[in-house]
Amino acid sequence: MRNHRHRHRFRRHAAHRRNRRQGGFTLFELVIVIVLTGIIASSLVVFFTPAVKAYFDSRRRAELTDSADTALRRMARDIRLAVPNSIRSPNTQCFELLPTLTGGRYRMGPHTAMDAAASCPAEPNPASASCSAPLDTSQPSTGFDVLSPLSAVPSIGDLVVVGNQDANEVYAGQSVAAITGVTTPNAAFGTSRLSFGSQQFPVGYDGGRFSIVPGNGGAPAVFYICANATGIDANGNGTGTLFRLNRALVPAFPTACPATGGAAVLATNVRSCNLVYSPNGGTQQRGFVSMQIELTRAFETVSLSFGAHVDNVP
C-alpha cells in the first residue's frame, strides 16, 4: 500500500514537470536567445556592411562614369560636325562652335549646253527654271545648285556657309547667308537649289564645298560651358555644372565664358574641367579639342578624357 502511494506521488510530480515545460520558455532561456541573437546580428553587420557599402560606391561610380561619358560624346559629336574654322575658345572652361546639319558640293560653273541654248544671264542667280545656278565667289550671288545628295533637307531660315577660313568670318556674317528657298531644279542642274539674299562669300575660295547650319530660331551657335567647377563642397559633391548653350552669332571673339541662362544641363557634380582647343591639331588642316572632366559625388570621383578632331578645310 505504501509503495503504491509512493509511485502515485512520483507520477504526479513528473506530470507537473512536463506540463510546466510545455507552457513556454523560462526567463533564463529567453535571455540566452537574446544574447545569441545579438552576437549573430553583430557578426552579420561586420561582414555585410563593407559589401553593401562597396555595392553603393560601385553604383555611384558607374553613374558618374555614364554621365561624364555621355557629356563628352555629345561635345565630340558637335566638334566633328562643326563648320571648318568655327571653334572659338576664350579659356579652358568653355568653347564655341557651329554644328552643321549637312553639307555637300555646289555648282561652280554654268551648264554649258543648256544655259547657252536658253540664253541664260550671268550672276546673280538663280536665274530661272531653265537655267543652272552656279556660284561664283568673285561676285555677289543669290543662290546655287547643289550637285551632291544631302543627308538632311535644309529648311528656310537655316544658314549656308561657304569658304569659311577664319572663325570671325562666319560669326561676322562674311561667309554665311540665311536660306530663303529650297527647290528642286532640272535634274541636269543638280539635286536641289538653295536661294538666299545677295551675299558675297570670301573671295578666292574655289573648293566647291558648303555646309548647312540649323537656324535654331536665330541661335545657331553652340557654347559648351563648365561653370563653377572649383572643387567639392562639404558633402563631397562637385560644385560645377556643364552646360550646352545655344546663342546668336556674335562677331566679337569671346574673351570670357558667357552667362548660362537658358542653357541645357549636360552634367552636374563637376569637380573640374579642362577644355583645350588647338587650331592646327598636329596638321594645318585639322584642329583638335582635348576635353577632360572630373565628376565627384559623395567623395567618389571619376575622371574621363576625350579628344576630337575637327576638319578645318573649308
Phi, psi and omega in degrees: 000317179294320179295324179296316179295322180295317179294323180294318179295322179296319180293325179293319178295319179296318179295323180295320179294321179296317180296323180292322178292323181288349183281344180145186181276153174278164179300320180298318179295320178297319179298318179298317180297318181295317179297315180295320178297319178297320180294316180295316180298317179298320179295319179296320179298316181299320184279324188267337181302311178300323180293318179295316179298318179297324179296311181292324176296318179295318179295321179295318178296321179296319179295319178295318179297316180296318180296315180294317181296318179297317180296316181294320179292325178295317178295317181297323179297314179295324180296314182293333181263007186289150172302135178308135177063028181258356182279131176231133184226109179285332180198187185276007181253358181194161172204158183239150178201173176240099178290145181259156175267318180195186180184174180178206181249139176252161179289126182261345180215162181292160174282111191304310186283308188288322179292323179293320181293329182266003182051054184286142179285168177280189178303159356284162181224176005287143185275303182198176180292338182267001180237148176285166181232084176281161177251122176248109184287358179276356180209164180299149182220158177241010178162175177200162175273139176267125183270330185260153174296145180258136180288339176215144182276121178291159180242162174299132184102340172291167184248139173253131183241130180226130171067033181283111183248358180211142184301319183290339179298312184288322181288334178272357177086012183280332183241022185221146176217146179277131182288131178250348179197144176229113182231171178251114182276184170305135184304335180288339182270332181159184182275332178200169179229127179257134177243149179202170177295156183308125185219133173261105178283166182309132182290139173095350180283127181228028181282338178075014181249152176219161176233150175247126179250129178302136181291327178048043176062032179091008179232068186279338183281150179238130177243123172264126188229127174257103188255137173061027178276080185245013179132217181235157178267188184294338180268005178080025179251142176300142186272349189260171178220139176260124185244155169238114186245126171269136178209168180289165177290124179247115185300318185291138177297130183292134178259353179204164177290137181286169175295153187258013179301129180081002182280153176276143180272126177262323182204145176244178181056038180279123180273320178202158178223149173214100184245109187238127178252126174249113185301326183270326176060031181095340176225169179279352186247356183224130171269169181215132177246121176260126184235129175223127176230149180235122179249137180227130176220125181053043177069006172266129186237138175233132179237126180232145177236148182208144177233145181219136177269149173232133180283117181261015174272117183302000000 
